[in-house]
Structure formats: structure tokens, C-alpha cells
């Protein structure tokens, strides 16, 4: 992303920011509330269209004006505000917008079950009842179901916005294992957080934002393979 800017009424949320990410790297994006982290990533995910930026994926210029365009470029995002639909089943949530239907408009339940199980296996929830409603499972499981739905679209770049805001320590450890497994498979991950202890466990590299800009401060490497970048 080159020279990205986003203006809200009365506020420049993102001010000419450059942002890059390599394959198989977990880059943490840090900063106080209002620093511009989520706005920057929502532009990458196609959730905000009224901005100025140049974006490139695998070295090629791309347009990211809608979530569908971002998904077609291999970009998926798990938002801080969960967007699962409470009244429908776990299986239907996992395949929303991608349900296989017959010529008569009927959902192929067998295909749904197979694909849903494959999605849940990636986050260790293959034991869940696909017919259960989202409201019947815990908040942590709901969050992992949403992650599984995004992973089902097979992204190369995964953005996670404050994924541990309501998690216990053991739930964070479980999420951390999933994230590192995805990195080992070659996925690039952007992890938004303002909790320092998490960053020491999760990230390979760190970008810090302040007042809509990348911080100019650079901190020396903490351990082999880990780098703090302004």
C-alpha cells in the first residue's frame, strides 16, 4: 500500500501511509485507539471506498473498492465487531454467500456439511454441531467460526482486528497456535492490537501508528526473527 489516506468529517484518519507485507510473515499493527489502524486495514479489505491509495498484490496493481474485489485478490479480514448471523445455523454462517444449491434452488446439505467441516477443522472446532445456532455457542467459539468462514475463502493475506479483546489467557493461547499454524502454511497475517504482551508472542514484525501516520521510531530486534519497525 502506497501513500494511503482516509478522510472522515473533521478528521484525517490515515495520512499518506506506506504499508508492506511479505509472504509467511505475521506483522502486528499497533497504536492507541484512533491511531488509524482499523481504517488502514478496512481499506485493504475493501470495506472503505472513499480514499486515496495505490495497492499492489504480488507486485501487480489491484483495485480494492469492495470486499469482493479484496477477496478476489486473496485478502480476508476478521473484524473486531463480530458479524455472524445469530438466527441461522453454524454451517450456514460458514458458507454464507457460497452455498451450493440445486437447479430447484435447494441447498445441497451434504456439500454444505463437507465444506463446513473442512472450515471448522482449520480452527479446531470440527466437533461442533453444524445445525446448532450461533447463539448456542460461546463468544470465543463464535469468533473462531467467523475466522473459519474467512479461511474458507482461502485468503493469502489475513487481517485480524483486535481478535483477543474478550478472550481469556487459555483462549488466547489457542488462537496463537492457530495463527502460527497458518503462518507455517505460508499465509501472511496482519494482527491489529494495542496489547504489548500479545505482540511478543504473536508477531514477527511490528508497525506502530500514531495520529494516522506510521511512527518514525524504530526499536532494535528483541529476538532472532523478530523485528520492530516504525
N, C-alpha and C positions, 0 to 999 in steps of 0.2 A: 504494500500500500504506500503510495507516494503523495505527500502534501495533502493529506486528508483534512477537511474542515467541515464542521457542522454547526450551524447557527440556529439556536432556539430564540424565541422572542425575548429580547433583553439580555441574552447570554450567548457567548461564543463557547460552545461546549467542547469542541475539538478544534485545535488551532494548528493547521499545517503540520500534521504528524506523519512521519515515515514509520512503517512497521513491517518487519520481515520475519519469516519463519521457515526453518529447514525441515525436511522430512525426518520423522522419528525423533522429534525434539519436543519436550514439554516446556513451554515458555509461560512463566507467570506474568500476569499483568496486574500491577499493584497501584495503589493510590487511595487517598481519602475519598469519602462519599462526595460525588460531584466533580471528581477529577477528570471525568470523560472516558473512563474505562468501558462502561457498558455501551455508551454511544458509539465509540470506535468499533466495537465488536458487532453491534447491531447493523452498522453499515456494511461490514464484511459479510454478515449473514443475510443481507438483502432486506432487512426489516425497516430500514430508513432509506427513502429515495431522494429526498431533497438535500443533497450535499454535493460537495465538490471533491473529487478524488480520482486517482488513476490506480487501478488494481491489476495485478498480474498473478496468474496461477501457472506454475511450471514454466515461467518465463514468457507467457503469452498474455496479452491484454485481454481482460474479460469485463463484462458488464454485470454488475451486481445490484440491479434496481429492484428485484423482487426475491423472496425466499426461494421460489422455483429456480430462478437463474443461479442463485448461490448453490442450491442443491445439485444442479446440473454441473457445476464446477467442482463438486466434491466437498462442499462446505456444509457442516451441520452445527447447530447451536442448541444447547440446553439452557433455557432461560432461568433466571432466579425465581420468577413467578411461574409456578407450575401451570401447564396448560392442558393437562389431561381432562377428559370429559367424564364427570362423575357418574352420569346415568347409564353409560354403556359399559360393556364388558372389558376386561383387561385385553383380551385378544383383539377386539375391535379397536381399542385405543392404539395398540401396537401397529396396526395396519391401516390407520385412518388415511384415506386418500389413495390407498393401494390395494383395496380389497378385490379379490378375484371373483368375478360374477359370471353367471352363465348367460346364454343368449336370452333367457327369460327374466334376467335381472335378479336372480337368486344368488346369494353369497355361497361360494364354494367352501363349506365348513371344514372339509378335510385339508384343503390347501391353506386355509387360514390357520388351522392348528399347527401344521408343519412349519409354516413360516414364523408364527408367533413363538413357538418353542425354540426355534433357532435364534431368534432375537433375545429371548429371555436367558438362554444359555450363556450368552456373552457377559451377562451381569450376575450370573449365579442364581437366577430365580426360576429355573425351569420347572420347579416343583409347584408353582402357583397354578390355581385353577383358572383356566382361560375364560370360563364363563362367569367368574366372580366379578362383581362391580368394583371399580376403583375405590369407592368409599369403604369397602370392606377390608382394605389392607392398610398398613401403616404408612406414615408420611415418607419414611425412608424408602420403603418398597415402592411407593408411588414415584419417588424421584428416580429410582433405578429403572422403573418401567418407562419413564419418559426418556431416560438415557438409552434404553434398549430400542425404543422407537426410532430415535435419531440414528443409532448404529445400524438399524435395519435398512437404512437408505444408503449404506456403505460409503460414508464420507472418508476423504483423505485427511481433512482438517476438521478437528472437533473443538468447538468453543464451549467452555463451561463457565457460567456466570454465577459466582458465589455458591457453589454446589453444597457447601457444608454449613450453611447458615443455621440449620436446625438439626444438625447431626450430633450424636454422642461420639465419644472417642472411639469406641469399637466400630461404629458405623463409618467413621472417617477412615479407619484402618482398612475396612473392607473396600471402600471407594478407592483408596490409594492403590490397593492391589489391582483393581480393575484398570485404573488409569495406566499403571506401569505395564500391565499386560498388553494394553492397546499400543503403547509406545513400542514395545518389543516387536509388535506386528508391523511396525513402520508408520503408524499413524502420527500425525503432528497434532499437538494439543495446546490450546491456549487456555490458561487457567486463571480466571479473574478472582482475586481475593485481596483482603487487606489484613489477613491474619498471618503474621510472620512465622509462627511455628509450623503451619501447614506448608509454607513455601520451602522450608529447609528439607521437608520430607518429599515433596512432590516434584519441584521444578529442577530443570537443567539450567535454565537461563531466566533472568528476570528483567522486565521493563517497568520502570516506575513513571507514572503520570502525575502531574500536578497542574491544576488550573487549566486543563485542556491541552497541555503540552507534555512532551517527554521530558523528564528531569535530566539535567545536564550532568548530574553526579554519577560517577561510576565507582563501584566498590570492587575490590580485588576478589579473585576466586576464593571461595570458602573451602572447597574440597575438589579433588580431581573430577573433572567433568561437570562441575557446577560453576556458573559464571553469573555475576550480577552486572547487568548492562543498563546504563541510563537511557 
